């Protein structure tokens, strides 16, 4: 019983971590692209 509960919690936690990682990877990728674009525009000026 305890093992099943632990497995469910562990799986949910890992799933949450994966979603969290995907979300932040997308967010940082967006911010990085945005920053690069602004830096490029400033250099053009």
N, C-alpha and C positions, 0 to 999 in steps of 0.2 A: 504493500500500500504506500509506504513512505517513498519507496523507489519510484513508483509511478508518478506521484506528486512531484518529486524532485526532478524527474525527467521532463514533465510538462513545464514546470517553472523554468528549467534550464533551456528548453527549446524556445519558449516564449521570449526569454531574456535574450537569447542569441538572435532570434528573429527581429526583435526590437533594435538590437545593436546593429544588425545588417541594414535595417531601414534607416536608422540614424546615420550610419556611415554613408549610405547612398545619398541621403538628403544633403549632408554636409559636403560631400564630394561635388555634387551638382552646384551647391551654393558657392563654394570656394572657387570652382571652375568659372562660374559666372562673374564673380567679383574679380578674379584674375584677368579674365578677358576684358572686362569693363575698365580695369586699371590700365591694361596694356593699350587699349583704344585711346584713353585719355592721354597717356604718355606720348603716344604716337601723334595725336592731334597737337599737343603742346610743342613737340619737336618740329612739326610742320610750320607752326607759327614762328 
